[in-house]
Amino acid sequence: MISKEKKKELVLKFGGSEKNTGDTRVQIAILTEDIESLKKHFAVNKKDKHSMRGFIAKVNQRKRLLAYLKEKDFNSYKETIEALNIRK
């Protein structure tokens, strides 16, 4: 789980304003931050299968949002994956 401050920072960076929380880029950024924190959790807690289910759901949600963004605005998609360092 990410802090409110970190979430607010991501909303400002990717959404432009505090109110733009529903933007696809903002949602992808927040999910990416959550996924990165959960990766650290699973490095220590390998047998936490219950949380793994939620982790996989977050990864799949991000995957769908990235596909949507790629279809709607390819330039924004490229900027987002470079800024978040998602794909190589």
N, CA, C and O atoms as a GROMACS GRO file, in nm:
protein
  352
    1MET      N    1   0.085  -0.118   0.000
    1MET     CA    2   0.000   0.000   0.000
    1MET      C    3   0.089   0.124   0.000
    1MET      O    4   0.186   0.132   0.076
    2ILE      N    5   0.056   0.218  -0.084
    2ILE     CA    6   0.137   0.338  -0.091
    2ILE      C    7   0.074   0.448  -0.006
    2ILE      O    8  -0.046   0.448   0.020
    3SER      N    9   0.157   0.541   0.037
    3SER     CA   10   0.110   0.647   0.125
    3SER      C   11   0.029   0.751   0.047
    3SER      O   12   0.036   0.758  -0.076
    4LYS      N   13  -0.048   0.830   0.120
    4LYS     CA   14  -0.129   0.935   0.057
    4LYS      C   15  -0.040   1.038  -0.010
    4LYS      O   16  -0.074   1.090  -0.116
    5GLU      N   17   0.074   1.067   0.052
    5GLU     CA   18   0.165   1.166  -0.004
    5GLU      C   19   0.222   1.119  -0.137
    5GLU      O   20   0.229   1.196  -0.233
    6LYS      N   21   0.262   0.992  -0.143
    6LYS     CA   22   0.317   0.936  -0.266
    6LYS      C   23   0.210   0.933  -0.375
    6LYS      O   24   0.237   0.963  -0.491
    7LYS      N   25   0.087   0.897  -0.337
    7LYS     CA   26  -0.023   0.892  -0.432
    7LYS      C   27  -0.052   1.032  -0.487
    7LYS      O   28  -0.076   1.049  -0.607
    8LYS      N   29  -0.050   1.132  -0.398
    8LYS     CA   30  -0.074   1.270  -0.438
    8LYS      C   31   0.035   1.318  -0.535
    8LYS      O   32   0.007   1.387  -0.633
    9GLU      N   33   0.158   1.279  -0.506
    9GLU     CA   34   0.271   1.314  -0.592
    9GLU      C   35   0.254   1.254  -0.732
    9GLU      O   36   0.279   1.320  -0.833
   10LEU      N   37   0.212   1.128  -0.737
   10LEU     CA   38   0.190   1.061  -0.866
   10LEU      C   39   0.075   1.125  -0.944
   10LEU      O   40   0.083   1.139  -1.066
   11VAL      N   41  -0.030   1.165  -0.874
   11VAL     CA   42  -0.144   1.229  -0.940
   11VAL      C   43  -0.100   1.361  -1.002
   11VAL      O   44  -0.138   1.393  -1.114
   12LEU      N   45  -0.020   1.438  -0.929
   12LEU     CA   46   0.028   1.566  -0.982
   12LEU      C   47   0.121   1.545  -1.100
   12LEU      O   48   0.116   1.620  -1.198
   13LYS      N   49   0.206   1.446  -1.092
   13LYS     CA   50   0.305   1.422  -1.198
   13LYS      C   51   0.240   1.372  -1.327
   13LYS      O   52   0.272   1.420  -1.435
   14PHE      N   53   0.148   1.277  -1.316
   14PHE     CA   54   0.091   1.215  -1.435
   14PHE      C   55  -0.046   1.271  -1.474
   14PHE      O   56  -0.087   1.257  -1.589
   15GLY      N   57  -0.115   1.334  -1.381
   15GLY     CA   58  -0.249   1.385  -1.412
   15GLY      C   59  -0.255   1.534  -1.436
   15GLY      O   60  -0.348   1.582  -1.499
   16GLY      N   61  -0.156   1.607  -1.386
   16GLY     CA   62  -0.154   1.751  -1.406
   16GLY      C   63  -0.213   1.829  -1.290
   16GLY      O   64  -0.162   1.936  -1.257
   17SER      N   65  -0.318   1.778  -1.227
   17SER     CA   66  -0.377   1.846  -1.112
   17SER      C   67  -0.421   1.743  -1.009
   17SER      O   68  -0.427   1.624  -1.037
   18GLU      N   69  -0.451   1.791  -0.888
   18GLU     CA   70  -0.491   1.701  -0.779
   18GLU      C   71  -0.623   1.631  -0.807
   18GLU      O   72  -0.646   1.520  -0.760
   19LYS      N   73  -0.708   1.695  -0.884
   19LYS     CA   74  -0.843   1.642  -0.909
   19LYS      C   75  -0.847   1.536  -1.018
   19LYS      O   76  -0.948   1.467  -1.033
   20ASN      N   77  -0.741   1.523  -1.095
   20ASN     CA   78  -0.741   1.434  -1.212
   20ASN      C   79  -0.695   1.293  -1.174
   20ASN      O   80  -0.597   1.242  -1.229
   21THR      N   81  -0.765   1.231  -1.080
   21THR     CA   82  -0.724   1.100  -1.030
   21THR      C   83  -0.770   0.985  -1.118
   21THR      O   84  -0.717   0.874  -1.106
   22GLY      N   85  -0.865   1.008  -1.206
   22GLY     CA   86  -0.918   0.901  -1.288
   22GLY      C   87  -0.847   0.884  -1.421
   22GLY      O   88  -0.878   0.792  -1.497
   23ASP      N   89  -0.753   0.972  -1.450
   23ASP     CA   90  -0.679   0.963  -1.575
   23ASP      C   91  -0.608   0.829  -1.584
   23ASP      O   92  -0.558   0.777  -1.484
   24THR      N   93  -0.604   0.774  -1.704
   24THR     CA   94  -0.544   0.642  -1.725
   24THR      C   95  -0.398   0.640  -1.682
   24THR      O   96  -0.353   0.544  -1.619
   25ARG      N   97  -0.324   0.745  -1.715
   25ARG     CA   98  -0.182   0.751  -1.678
   25ARG      C   99  -0.164   0.751  -1.526
   25ARG      O  100  -0.072   0.688  -1.474
   26VAL      N  101  -0.252   0.820  -1.455
   26VAL     CA  102  -0.245   0.825  -1.309
   26VAL      C  103  -0.274   0.687  -1.250
   26VAL      O  104  -0.204   0.642  -1.160
   27GLN      N  105  -0.377   0.621  -1.302
   27GLN     CA  106  -0.411   0.488  -1.252
   27GLN      C  107  -0.297   0.390  -1.274
   27GLN      O  108  -0.267   0.308  -1.188
   28ILE      N  109  -0.232   0.398  -1.391
   28ILE     CA  110  -0.119   0.310  -1.421
   28ILE      C  111  -0.004   0.338  -1.326
   28ILE      O  112   0.060   0.245  -1.276
   29ALA      N  113   0.023   0.465  -1.299
   29ALA     CA  114   0.133   0.502  -1.209
   29ALA      C  115   0.108   0.451  -1.067
   29ALA      O  116   0.200   0.400  -1.003
   30ILE      N  117  -0.013   0.465  -1.019
   30ILE     CA  118  -0.046   0.420  -0.884
   30ILE      C  119  -0.038   0.268  -0.874
   30ILE      O  120   0.016   0.214  -0.778
   31LEU      N  121  -0.090   0.199  -0.975
   31LEU     CA  122  -0.081   0.052  -0.976
   31LEU      C  123   0.064   0.007  -0.982
   31LEU      O  124   0.101  -0.090  -0.916
   32THR      N  125   0.147   0.075  -1.060
   32THR     CA  126   0.288   0.039  -1.070
   32THR      C  127   0.357   0.054  -0.936
   32THR      O  128   0.438  -0.030  -0.896
   33GLU      N  129   0.327   0.162  -0.865
   33GLU     CA  130   0.388   0.184  -0.733
   33GLU      C  131   0.344   0.075  -0.636
   33GLU      O  132   0.425   0.025  -0.557
   34ASP      N  133   0.215   0.038  -0.640
   34ASP     CA  134   0.164  -0.070  -0.556
   34ASP      C  135   0.233  -0.203  -0.589
   34ASP      O  136   0.271  -0.278  -0.499
   35ILE      N  137   0.248  -0.230  -0.717
   35ILE     CA  138   0.310  -0.355  -0.761
   35ILE      C  139   0.455  -0.363  -0.714
   35ILE      O  140   0.500  -0.468  -0.669
   36GLU      N  141   0.527  -0.252  -0.724
   36GLU     CA  142   0.667  -0.251  -0.680
   36GLU      C  143   0.678  -0.276  -0.529
   36GLU      O  144   0.769  -0.347  -0.485
   37SER      N  145   0.587  -0.219  -0.451
   37SER     CA  146   0.592  -0.243  -0.306
   37SER      C  147   0.555  -0.388  -0.272
   37SER      O  148   0.610  -0.445  -0.178
   38LEU      N  149   0.464  -0.445  -0.348
   38LEU     CA  150   0.426  -0.585  -0.324
   38LEU      C  151   0.537  -0.682  -0.365
   38LEU      O  152   0.551  -0.789  -0.306
   39LYS      N  153   0.616  -0.645  -0.465
   39LYS     CA  154   0.730  -0.730  -0.504
   39LYS      C  155   0.826  -0.746  -0.387
   39LYS      O  156   0.878  -0.855  -0.362
   40LYS      N  157   0.850  -0.636  -0.315
   40LYS     CA  158   0.938  -0.642  -0.197
   40LYS      C  159   0.877  -0.730  -0.089
   40LYS      O  160   0.948  -0.805  -0.022
   41HIS      N  161   0.745  -0.722  -0.074
   41HIS     CA  162   0.675  -0.803   0.025
   41HIS      C  163   0.691  -0.952  -0.006
   41HIS      O  164   0.716  -1.032   0.084
   42PHE      N  165   0.678  -0.988  -0.134
   42PHE     CA  166   0.686  -1.128  -0.172
   42PHE      C  167   0.828  -1.182  -0.170
   42PHE      O  168   0.848  -1.303  -0.163
   43ALA      N  169   0.926  -1.094  -0.175
   43ALA     CA  170   1.064  -1.140  -0.162
   43ALA      C  171   1.088  -1.196  -0.022
   43ALA      O  172   1.167  -1.289  -0.004
   44VAL      N  173   1.019  -1.140   0.076
   44VAL     CA  174   1.033  -1.184   0.215
   44VAL      C  175   0.930  -1.292   0.250
   44VAL      O  176   0.962  -1.388   0.319
   45ASN      N  177   0.807  -1.276   0.202
   45ASN     CA  178   0.696  -1.365   0.235
   45ASN      C  179   0.657  -1.449   0.114
   45ASN      O  180   0.556  -1.420   0.049
   46LYS      N  181   0.732  -1.549   0.085
   46LYS     CA  182   0.711  -1.630  -0.035
   46LYS      C  183   0.581  -1.711  -0.031
   46LYS      O  184   0.525  -1.742  -0.136
   47LYS      N  185   0.534  -1.745   0.087
   47LYS     CA  186   0.416  -1.832   0.098
   47LYS      C  187   0.285  -1.755   0.115
   47LYS      O  188   0.181  -1.816   0.143
   48ASP      N  189   0.287  -1.626   0.099
   48ASP     CA  190   0.167  -1.544   0.115
   48ASP      C  191   0.080  -1.552  -0.011
   48ASP      O  192   0.080  -1.461  -0.094
   49LYS      N  193   0.008  -1.662  -0.023
   49LYS     CA  194  -0.072  -1.688  -0.143
   49LYS      C  195  -0.195  -1.598  -0.151
   49LYS      O  196  -0.239  -1.564  -0.260
   50HIS      N  197  -0.249  -1.560  -0.037
   50HIS     CA  198  -0.368  -1.475  -0.036
   50HIS      C  199  -0.337  -1.337  -0.096
   50HIS      O  200  -0.415  -1.286  -0.176
   51SER      N  201  -0.226  -1.280  -0.059
   51SER     CA  202  -0.187  -1.150  -0.114
   51SER      C  203  -0.143  -1.162  -0.260
   51SER      O  204  -0.155  -1.067  -0.337
   52MET      N  205  -0.093  -1.278  -0.297
   52MET     CA  206  -0.051  -1.300  -0.436
   52MET      C  207  -0.169  -1.286  -0.531
   52MET      O  208  -0.153  -1.239  -0.644
   53ARG      N  209  -0.288  -1.326  -0.486
   53ARG     CA  210  -0.407  -1.314  -0.570
   53ARG      C  211  -0.437  -1.168  -0.599
   53ARG      O  212  -0.468  -1.132  -0.713
   54GLY      N  213  -0.428  -1.083  -0.497
   54GLY     CA  214  -0.448  -0.940  -0.517
   54GLY      C  215  -0.340  -0.878  -0.604
   54GLY      O  216  -0.368  -0.789  -0.684
   55PHE      N  217  -0.218  -0.926  -0.588
   55PHE     CA  218  -0.105  -0.878  -0.667
   55PHE      C  219  -0.129  -0.907  -0.815
   55PHE      O  220  -0.108  -0.820  -0.900
   56ILE      N  221  -0.172  -1.029  -0.845
   56ILE     CA  222  -0.197  -1.067  -0.984
   56ILE      C  223  -0.312  -0.985  -1.042
   56ILE      O  224  -0.310  -0.948  -1.160
   57ALA      N  225  -0.412  -0.955  -0.960
   57ALA     CA  226  -0.524  -0.872  -1.006
   57ALA      C  227  -0.475  -0.732  -1.041
   57ALA      O  228  -0.518  -0.674  -1.141
   58LYS      N  229  -0.384  -0.676  -0.961
   58LYS     CA  230  -0.329  -0.543  -0.989
   58LYS      C  231  -0.247  -0.544  -1.118
   58LYS      O  232  -0.256  -0.451  -1.198
   59VAL      N  233  -0.168  -0.648  -1.138
   59VAL     CA  234  -0.087  -0.659  -1.259
   59VAL      C  235  -0.177  -0.667  -1.382
   59VAL      O  236  -0.151  -0.602  -1.483
   60ASN      N  237  -0.284  -0.746  -1.373
   60ASN     CA  238  -0.375  -0.760  -1.486
   60ASN      C  239  -0.451  -0.631  -1.513
   60ASN      O  240  -0.475  -0.596  -1.629
   61GLN      N  241  -0.489  -0.559  -1.408
   61GLN     CA  242  -0.557  -0.431  -1.426
   61GLN      C  243  -0.466  -0.332  -1.496
   61GLN      O  244  -0.509  -0.260  -1.587
   62ARG      N  245  -0.338  -0.327  -1.455
   62ARG     CA  246  -0.242  -0.238  -1.519
   62ARG      C  247  -0.222  -0.277  -1.666
   62ARG      O  248  -0.210  -0.190  -1.753
   63LYS      N  249  -0.219  -0.406  -1.691
   63LYS     CA  250  -0.203  -0.455  -1.829
   63LYS      C  251  -0.318  -0.408  -1.918
   63LYS      O  252  -0.296  -0.365  -2.031
   64ARG      N  253  -0.441  -0.416  -1.866
   64ARG     CA  254  -0.558  -0.370  -1.943
   64ARG      C  255  -0.554  -0.219  -1.966
   64ARG      O  256  -0.585  -0.172  -2.075
   65LEU      N  257  -0.515  -0.144  -1.863
   65LEU     CA  258  -0.507   0.001  -1.876
   65LEU      C  259  -0.398   0.041  -1.977
   65LEU      O  260  -0.417   0.135  -2.054
   66LEU      N  261  -0.286  -0.030  -1.976
   66LEU     CA  262  -0.180  -0.001  -2.072
   66LEU      C  263  -0.226  -0.030  -2.215
   66LEU      O  264  -0.194   0.046  -2.307
   67ALA      N  265  -0.299  -0.138  -2.234
   67ALA     CA  266  -0.351  -0.171  -2.366
   67ALA      C  267  -0.448  -0.063  -2.414
   67ALA      O  268  -0.447  -0.025  -2.531
   68TYR      N  269  -0.532  -0.015  -2.323
   68TYR     CA  270  -0.627   0.091  -2.356
   68TYR      C  271  -0.554   0.219  -2.395
   68TYR      O  272  -0.587   0.283  -2.495
   69LEU      N  273  -0.454   0.256  -2.315
   69LEU     CA  274  -0.378   0.378  -2.342
   69LEU      C  275  -0.302   0.368  -2.474
   69LEU      O  276  -0.294   0.466  -2.549
   70LYS      N  277  -0.248   0.252  -2.502
   70LYS     CA  278  -0.174   0.230  -2.627
   70LYS      C  279  -0.266   0.250  -2.748
   70LYS      O  280  -0.225   0.305  -2.849
   71GLU      N  281  -0.389   0.204  -2.735
   71GLU     CA  282  -0.485   0.216  -2.844
   71GLU      C  283  -0.534   0.359  -2.862
   71GLU      O  284  -0.550   0.406  -2.975
   72LYS      N  285  -0.557   0.430  -2.751
   72LYS     CA  286  -0.615   0.564  -2.757
   72LYS      C  287  -0.512   0.673  -2.784
   72LYS      O  288  -0.538   0.764  -2.864
   73ASP      N  289  -0.396   0.666  -2.720
   73ASP     CA  290  -0.296   0.773  -2.731
   73ASP      C  291  -0.156   0.712  -2.721
   73ASP      O  292  -0.102   0.698  -2.612
   74PHE      N  293  -0.100   0.676  -2.836
   74PHE     CA  294   0.026   0.603  -2.837
   74PHE      C  295   0.141   0.686  -2.780
   74PHE      O  296   0.227   0.631  -2.711
   75ASN      N  297   0.144   0.816  -2.808
   75ASN     CA  298   0.253   0.900  -2.756
   75ASN      C  299   0.250   0.906  -2.603
   75ASN      O  300   0.355   0.899  -2.538
   76SER      N  301   0.132   0.918  -2.548
   76SER     CA  302   0.117   0.918  -2.402
   76SER      C  303   0.158   0.783  -2.343
   76SER      O  304   0.218   0.777  -2.236
   77TYR      N  305   0.126   0.676  -2.414
   77TYR     CA  306   0.166   0.541  -2.373
   77TYR      C  307   0.318   0.530  -2.365
   77TYR      O  308   0.372   0.480  -2.266
   78LYS      N  309   0.386   0.578  -2.470
   78LYS     CA  310   0.532   0.572  -2.473
   78LYS      C  311   0.593   0.653  -2.358
   78LYS      O  312   0.687   0.607  -2.292
   79GLU      N  313   0.540   0.772  -2.334
   79GLU     CA  314   0.590   0.857  -2.226
   79GLU      C  315   0.570   0.790  -2.091
   79GLU      O  316   0.658   0.795  -2.005
   80THR      N  317   0.455   0.727  -2.073
   80THR     CA  318   0.423   0.663  -1.946
   80THR      C  319   0.515   0.545  -1.916
   80THR      O  320   0.567   0.534  -1.805
   81ILE      N  321   0.535   0.458  -2.013
   81ILE     CA  322   0.620   0.341  -1.987
   81ILE      C  323   0.765   0.381  -1.968
   81ILE      O  324   0.838   0.314  -1.894
   82GLU      N  325   0.808   0.489  -2.033
   82GLU     CA  326   0.945   0.536  -2.011
   82GLU      C  327   0.959   0.600  -1.874
   82GLU      O  328   1.059   0.577  -1.805
   83ALA      N  329   0.860   0.679  -1.833
   83ALA     CA  330   0.865   0.746  -1.703
   83ALA      C  331   0.860   0.646  -1.587
   83ALA      O  332   0.926   0.666  -1.485
   84LEU      N  333   0.782   0.540  -1.604
   84LEU     CA  334   0.767   0.441  -1.497
   84LEU      C  335   0.867   0.326  -1.508
   84LEU      O  336   0.878   0.243  -1.419
   85ASN      N  337   0.940   0.323  -1.620
   85ASN     CA  338   1.040   0.219  -1.643
   85ASN      C  339   0.976   0.080  -1.636
   85ASN      O  340   1.026  -0.009  -1.567
   86ILE      N  341   0.866   0.064  -1.708
   86ILE     CA  342   0.792  -0.063  -1.704
   86ILE      C  343   0.849  -0.163  -1.803
   86ILE      O  344   0.883  -0.275  -1.766
   87ARG      N  345   0.860  -0.122  -1.929
   87ARG     CA  346   0.908  -0.213  -2.032
   87ARG      C  347   1.042  -0.167  -2.083
   87ARG      O  348   1.078  -0.050  -2.074
   88LYS      N  349   1.117  -0.263  -2.136
   88LYS     CA  350   1.252  -0.231  -2.182
   88LYS      C  351   1.255  -0.197  -2.328
   88LYS      O  352   1.361  -0.166  -2.382
   0.00000   0.00000   0.00000
